[in-house]
């Protein structure tokens, strides 16, 4: 029904365009045929948006200007050209910002760091940067991850191994990272990852928000804004989900305040909310840090960035490694050579964050996964003033610039003729070190002043989870069909990742 609804909306939009356009006075039949082709093209991108965008960019030298009907709000420039990316994300950063259109589409982010601009964004970035530099934060994240691996992940994988049943690793990972991020931000564990796979309303609500936000990208703004006004379709789902998330966040802010007022926390009970309530001044550069609105916005924004980046990368990691046994063998050999394989006379089951920094090949594999399957496949900004890109494209004032992280990782001009091959070796130098690639080419963590503050913490968490799983279990991918990305702002797998699990020592 979703596809039918979407196509109907597109058809209605183009029909109105036909009626109002004077260009239809002549050659009606030819232009009608062109419009039908446009309708078919628009409907097809719902399920193949990332690959279609990539092919479109490849045919147009990496940059393409799209102009829809004047009333649709679908006038934008699409690019993956690294010269252009470097220009508007670094060189001329001042002329490009998220803008009102971004905040409209990503409405649930409100005034948080992912959607903010100018002084508001700079002030929030400094505040969040202080959090990421706090050693207690890294220690708390490590403790949460290790505890969840031992008490949640291993239990589920052990059960799958004993039963021999096919399980969806994507769902397992999403539940794992959901619990982890809840622990890091709110200091609580919703126990999404347990043997009975409980339905957790807040987890479902986050998914509903992601889907609705993507549809706001695909539909003309006049259509989705009308849906929002009438509270129908995806906009109705978004409103309900958003309310659930708001209530969830507000409840945990209240609980944290209550704990602090009754002195119920100690130095070992560290989480993001506690940090902002106790370690930061009440106000900084006009931001009321301890206010309900700031805490809610910052929690939701960090939750969105932290959970999905890691979960998506993990899913594609195990799919890619499962399809390339030689890669898995090299990872295990590297672990055997560089990690403490025994502790207190017993075989190790997981590894400390600091120990994992020795795994160069594993780091390269993760880079290769993120090159081909960036967690957030696209982003967009808007021009403040008129400009000309290095590619020669003219940028009028207030034009939306949409850049495809997914397509950037598939450009032959950047990565060579083997750009579509999964090849971790491309990241390792002759000296056995990770090769540095400029962030405007390897753009999985964005580039320039808005580059991801949590990049290093993301890498180390992915290493901790992947090393623990591979060291203890054999993961066999059982699906034969090509893996397809979901229609979402986060690059998950459309049909999940079906696997069989067996214990490593019996493989």
C-alpha positions as a printed Julia matrix, in Angstrom:
507×3 Matrix{Float64}:
  0.0     0.0     0.0
  2.9     2.35    0.71
  4.14    2.15   -2.9
  0.66    2.67   -4.35
  0.15    5.66   -2.08
  3.47    7.15   -3.1
  2.88    6.68   -6.84
 -0.57    8.22   -6.51
  0.92   11.28   -4.83
  3.53   11.66   -7.57
  0.9    11.19  -10.29
 -1.3    13.86   -8.71
  1.61   16.29   -8.5
  2.6    15.82  -12.13
 -1.02   16.02  -13.27
 -1.34   19.43  -11.63
  1.93   20.41  -13.3
  0.46   19.44  -16.69
 -2.67   21.53  -16.15
 -0.81   24.63  -15.04
  2.04   24.5   -17.54
  1.63   26.58  -20.72
  4.17   24.37  -22.45
  1.44   21.76  -22.91
 -0.33   23.77  -25.59
  1.72   21.99  -28.28
  3.0    18.45  -28.76
  0.6    17.2   -26.09
  1.1    13.51  -26.93
  4.89   13.66  -26.81
  4.9    15.55  -23.5
  2.32   13.19  -22.01
  4.59   10.25  -22.84
  7.5    12.03  -21.19
  5.4    12.65  -18.09
  4.4     8.98  -17.88
  8.08    8.05  -18.06
  8.76   10.5   -15.23
  6.01    8.93  -13.12
  7.47    5.47  -13.68
 10.95    6.74  -12.84
  9.79    8.46   -9.65
  7.95    5.36   -8.44
 10.98    3.13   -9.09
 13.33    5.23   -6.97
 11.38    4.39   -3.83
 13.11    1.01   -3.7
 16.31    1.78   -5.63
 17.09    5.37   -4.78
 20.78    4.95   -3.94
 21.76    2.88   -6.98
 19.7     5.04   -9.34
 21.35    8.18   -7.95
 24.76    6.56   -8.45
 24.07    5.68  -12.08
 22.7     9.16  -12.69
 25.8    10.77  -11.22
 28.14    8.49  -13.16
 26.48    9.56  -16.42
 26.71   13.24  -15.51
 30.29   13.56  -14.33
 29.43   13.36  -10.64
 27.03   16.32  -10.5
 23.43   16.68  -11.68
 20.86   19.5   -11.42
 17.25   18.42  -10.95
 14.38   20.88  -11.44
 10.89   19.72  -10.58
  7.63   21.68  -10.9
  7.78   25.09   -9.25
  5.26   24.13   -6.56
  6.9    20.81   -5.63
  9.94   22.05   -3.69
 12.02   19.52   -5.66
 14.69   21.82   -7.07
 18.15   20.66   -6.05
 21.68   19.86   -7.15
 22.87   16.28   -6.63
 26.6    15.58   -6.43
 29.29   13.13   -5.34
 32.21   14.94   -7.01
 34.99   15.16   -4.37
 36.11   18.54   -5.7
 32.65   19.93   -5.08
 32.36   18.13   -1.72
 35.62   19.65   -0.53
 34.5    23.06   -1.73
 31.18   23.35    0.1
 32.1    21.25    3.15
 35.52   22.86    3.69
 36.73   25.68    1.44
 33.5    27.69    1.26
 31.8    26.19    4.31
 30.44   29.6     5.36
 28.14   29.76    2.33
 26.4    26.45    3.03
 24.31   25.43    6.0
 21.57   22.97    6.94
 18.89   25.58    6.41
 15.16   25.72    7.05
 14.36   23.04    4.46
 16.6    20.55    6.27
 14.98   21.42    9.6
 11.56   21.01    8.01
 12.36   17.52    6.75
 14.24   16.45    9.89
 11.68   18.09   12.17
 12.14   15.6    15.05
 15.77   16.77   15.44
 14.42   20.22   16.38
 17.32   22.54   17.38
 19.8    19.74   18.1
 23.38   19.66   16.85
 22.57   17.65   13.7
 20.17   20.32   12.41
 21.48   23.53   13.97
 23.37   26.27   12.1
 25.65   29.21   12.82
 26.37   30.13   16.46
 23.83   27.64   17.83
 25.6    24.79   16.02
 29.11   25.99   16.97
 28.17   26.3    20.64
 26.57   22.86   20.73
 29.57   21.32   18.97
 31.92   22.72   21.62
 29.69   21.34   24.37
 29.47   17.87   22.78
 33.2    17.91   22.07
 33.87   18.34   25.78
 31.75   15.24   26.41
 33.7    13.13   23.92
 37.0    14.27   25.45
 35.92   13.2    28.92
 37.66    9.92   29.8
 34.67    8.89   31.91
 32.5     8.86   28.78
 34.76    6.46   26.89
 35.05    4.27   29.98
 31.27    4.23   30.44
 30.7     3.32   26.78
 33.25    0.5    27.02
 31.63   -0.85   30.17
 28.16   -0.76   28.59
 29.32   -2.45   25.38
 31.27   -5.2    27.16
 28.42   -5.9    29.56
 25.9    -6.14   26.72
 28.15   -8.41   24.68
 28.58  -10.8    27.6
 25.06  -10.77   29.03
 22.94  -10.16   25.95
 24.64  -10.85   22.63
 26.36  -14.1    23.6
 23.14  -15.47   25.1
 21.22  -14.86   21.88
 23.98  -16.26   19.64
 24.45  -19.27   21.91
 20.74  -20.02   21.71
 20.82  -19.7    17.9
 23.83  -22.01   17.76
 22.18  -24.67   19.91
 18.87  -24.56   18.01
 20.4   -24.45   14.53
 17.66  -22.05   13.46
 18.14  -19.27   10.93
 18.14  -15.89   12.69
 18.14  -12.29   11.53
 21.48  -10.79   12.53
 20.28   -7.33   11.56
 17.54   -7.42   14.2
 19.99   -8.75   16.78
 22.45   -5.95   16.04
 19.77   -3.26   16.06
 18.61   -4.45   19.47
 22.19   -4.62   20.73
 23.07   -1.08   19.65
 19.73    0.24   20.91
 20.45   -1.09   24.39
 24.02    0.21   24.22
 23.05    3.76   23.28
 20.31    3.83   25.93
 22.93    2.87   28.5
 25.39    5.52   27.33
 22.89    8.39   27.12
 20.21    7.58   29.7
 22.0     5.17   32.02
 19.29    2.55   31.54
 18.92   -0.74   29.71
 15.56   -1.39   27.96
 16.64   -5.03   27.38
 15.63   -5.11   23.74
 18.26   -7.8    23.22
 16.97  -10.81   25.1
 16.0   -14.33   24.09
 12.3   -13.58   23.63
 12.96  -10.52   21.4
 10.33   -8.34   23.13
  8.46   -5.64   21.24
  9.78   -2.34   22.56
  7.67    0.66   21.59
 10.52    3.14   21.62
 12.6     1.07   19.21
  9.68    0.78   16.78
  9.04    4.52   17.1
 12.59    5.39   16.04
 12.18    3.23   12.94
  8.88    4.91   12.04
 10.51    8.33   12.28
 13.36    7.3     9.97
 11.0     5.99    7.29
  8.79    9.08    7.44
 11.77   11.41    7.14
 12.96    9.62    4.0
  9.53   10.01    2.42
  9.75   13.71    3.1
 12.84   13.67    0.87
 11.1    11.75   -1.91
  7.72   13.46   -1.99
  7.2    17.04   -3.17
  7.03   19.27   -0.08
  3.5    20.35   -0.99
  2.35   16.72   -0.72
  3.94   15.75    2.58
  3.06   19.1     4.17
 -0.55   18.52    3.16
 -0.32   15.05    4.69
  1.1    16.6     7.86
 -1.75   19.11    8.0
 -4.37   16.39    7.47
 -2.48   13.9     9.66
 -2.62   11.04    7.16
 -0.14    8.5     5.76
  3.46    8.58    6.94
  2.9    11.94    8.63
  0.36   10.41   10.99
  2.83    7.6    11.82
  5.58   10.18   12.36
  3.5    12.2    14.8
  2.63    9.15   16.88
  6.21    7.88   16.91
  7.6    11.29   17.77
  5.25   11.52   20.76
  6.5     8.13   22.03
 10.12    9.23   21.7
  9.47   12.54   23.45
  7.78   10.77   26.34
 10.64    8.26   26.59
 13.3    10.97   26.7
 11.33   13.15   29.13
 10.87   10.19   31.48
 14.6     9.49   31.63
 15.47   13.16   32.14
 13.05   13.2    35.05
 14.52   10.0    36.5
 18.04   11.38   36.23
 17.09   14.62   37.96
 15.4    12.62   40.71
 18.49   10.46   41.23
 20.69   13.51   41.52
 18.33   15.25   43.93
 18.4    12.18   46.19
 22.15   11.58   45.72
 21.4     8.14   44.29
 24.27    8.14   41.76
 27.98    7.62   42.21
 31.1     8.32   40.16
 30.82    4.98   38.37
 27.27    5.71   37.19
 28.2     7.9    34.23
 25.88    8.75   31.34
 25.29   11.67   29.0
 22.34   13.12   30.89
 24.24   13.03   34.17
 27.21   14.71   32.49
 25.13   17.66   31.29
 23.32   17.96   34.61
 26.44   17.88   36.79
 29.63   18.6    34.82
 28.62   21.59   32.69
 27.64   25.11   33.68
 23.93   25.93   33.78
 24.3    28.19   30.77
 26.94   28.57   28.07
 26.83   31.13   25.26
 23.1    31.57   25.64
 22.31   27.83   25.77
 20.44   26.77   28.91
 22.17   23.39   29.19
 20.11   22.01   32.04
 16.78   22.98   30.47
 14.33   20.27   29.46
 14.42   21.37   25.81
 18.21   21.28   25.43
 18.56   17.94   27.21
 15.79   16.43   25.1
 17.22   17.73   21.82
 20.81   16.73   22.55
 19.78   13.28   23.76
 17.68   12.58   20.66
 20.39   13.86   18.29
 23.19   11.86   19.92
 20.93    8.82   20.03
 20.2     9.09   16.29
 23.84    9.55   15.32
 25.32    6.99   17.71
 22.97    4.07   17.37
 22.44    3.94   13.62
 26.02    4.59   12.51
 27.23    1.56   14.42
 24.27   -0.74   13.73
 24.26   -0.18    9.97
 28.02   -0.64    9.7
 27.86   -3.91   11.66
 25.14   -5.36    9.45
 27.05   -4.68    6.23
 30.3    -5.82    7.86
 28.97   -9.31    8.54
 27.34   -9.53    5.12
 30.6    -8.57    3.37
 32.8   -10.8     5.55
 30.34  -13.66    5.14
 30.66  -13.36    1.37
 34.48  -13.22    1.53
 35.85  -16.13    3.65
 39.45  -15.06    2.96
 38.75  -11.75    4.72
 37.37  -13.53    7.78
 40.46  -15.78    7.86
 42.8   -12.77    7.82
 40.87  -11.07   10.63
 41.11  -14.17   12.83
 44.8   -14.56   12.09
 45.42  -10.94   13.06
 43.46  -11.39   16.29
 45.42  -14.54   17.13
 48.71  -12.71   16.62
 47.89   -9.46   18.43
 45.32  -10.04   21.16
 45.49  -11.82   24.54
 43.78  -15.07   23.57
 43.68  -16.28   27.19
 42.83  -14.65   30.5
 43.36  -16.39   33.83
 43.97  -19.69   32.09
 40.74  -19.52   30.06
 40.08  -18.64   26.43
 39.25  -14.95   26.02
 35.73  -14.13   24.9
 35.99  -10.37   24.36
 38.67   -7.7    24.28
 39.35   -4.29   25.82
 39.14   -1.15   23.7
 42.85   -0.38   24.01
 43.8    -3.89   22.89
 41.79   -3.55   19.69
 43.87   -0.64   18.39
 46.45   -3.19   17.22
 44.08   -4.66   14.63
 45.11   -2.86   11.43
 43.47   -5.29    9.0
 40.17   -5.22   10.91
 40.29   -1.42   10.74
 40.79   -1.64    6.97
 37.82   -3.99    6.62
 35.61   -1.53    8.51
 36.81    1.33    6.27
 35.98   -0.71    3.19
 32.52   -1.51    4.54
 31.83    2.16    5.25
 33.15    3.19    1.83
 30.61    0.99    0.04
 27.84    1.11    2.65
 27.93    4.42    4.55
 25.47    4.38    7.44
 23.87    7.64    6.3
 23.83    7.36    2.48
 23.07   10.99    1.72
 22.96   14.44    3.3
 22.02   17.9     2.2
 22.74   21.57    2.78
 21.48   24.83    1.3
 23.36   27.78   -0.22
 23.2    31.14    1.54
 24.33   33.22   -1.46
 24.9    32.63   -5.16
 28.01   30.62   -5.93
 29.85   28.67   -8.62
 31.14   25.19   -7.84
 34.58   24.02   -9.05
 32.71   21.78  -11.51
 31.3    24.93  -13.12
 27.73   24.46  -11.9
 25.94   27.65  -10.94
 24.39   27.7    -7.48
 21.57   30.2    -6.97
 20.7    31.52   -3.55
 18.84   29.06   -1.29
 19.37   26.03   -3.55
 19.35   22.64   -1.84
 22.58   20.72   -2.47
 22.11   16.99   -1.96
 25.31   14.94   -1.76
 25.42   11.17   -1.97
 27.86    9.46    0.39
 26.78    6.14   -1.1
 27.68    7.23   -4.64
 30.99    8.78   -3.59
 32.23    5.35   -2.51
 31.4     3.94   -5.94
 33.11    6.46   -8.19
 35.82    5.01  -10.42
 37.5     8.42  -10.58
 38.14    8.23   -6.82
 38.68    4.54   -6.11
 39.83    3.09   -9.42
 38.41    0.5   -11.79
 37.89   -1.96   -8.93
 35.7     0.53   -7.02
 32.81   -1.94   -6.74
 35.0    -4.73   -5.35
 35.21   -5.37   -1.63
 38.95   -5.0    -1.14
 40.21   -4.09    2.37
 43.82   -4.2     1.12
 43.29   -0.85   -0.62
 43.48    0.75    2.84
 46.83   -0.71    3.89
 50.2     0.73    2.85
 53.36   -1.25    2.05
 54.52   -0.47    5.58
 51.41   -2.15    7.01
 49.74    1.08    8.1
 46.28    2.5     7.37
 46.38    4.78    4.33
 44.91    8.21    4.99
 42.19    9.16    2.53
 40.88   12.77    2.62
 37.48   12.96    4.3
 35.87   14.55    1.22
 36.65   11.28   -0.63
 36.03    8.85    2.23
 33.0    10.73    3.45
 31.27    8.19    5.7
 31.88   10.51    8.67
 31.23   13.71    6.7
 33.97   16.28    6.12
 35.14   19.68    7.32
 33.78   21.53   10.37
 30.75   19.22   10.51
 32.75   16.0    10.51
 31.58   13.4    13.02
 32.89   13.95   16.56
 32.31   10.3    17.44
 34.34    8.77   14.59
 37.02    7.16   16.78
 34.49    5.9    19.31
 32.42    4.43   16.47
 35.42    2.51   15.1
 36.38    1.08   18.47
 32.82   -0.07   19.26
 32.54   -1.77   15.87
 35.88   -3.49   16.51
 34.76   -4.63   19.97
 31.53   -6.17   18.7
 32.89   -7.73   15.49
 35.95   -9.21   17.21
 33.81  -10.71   19.99
 31.41  -12.33   17.53
 34.04  -13.65   15.11
 36.28  -14.93   17.9
 33.49  -16.99   19.44
 31.13  -17.86   16.58
 31.03  -18.78   12.91
 28.51  -16.69   11.01
 27.12  -18.25    7.82
 25.07  -15.96    5.58
 22.24  -18.07    4.15
 20.4   -15.66    1.87
 21.17  -16.09   -1.81
 19.53  -12.98   -3.21
 21.59   -9.8    -3.63
 21.54   -7.6    -0.55
 19.45   -4.47   -1.1
 19.46   -1.31    1.04
 16.27   -0.3     2.78
 14.25    2.75    1.8
 15.34    4.73    4.83
 17.68    7.53    5.82
 19.85    4.8     7.39
 21.42    2.16    5.16
 20.07   -1.09    6.58
 19.27   -4.26    4.61
 15.79   -4.44    3.12
 15.12   -8.06    4.12
 17.43   -8.29    7.09
 20.56  -10.46    7.27
 19.63  -14.13    7.62
 22.38  -16.29    9.15
 23.15  -19.57   10.85
 25.39  -19.54   13.9
 27.81  -22.17   15.19
 30.43  -22.1    17.91
 33.88  -21.14   16.68
 35.75  -23.99   18.33
 33.49  -26.5    16.54
 33.69  -24.86   13.09
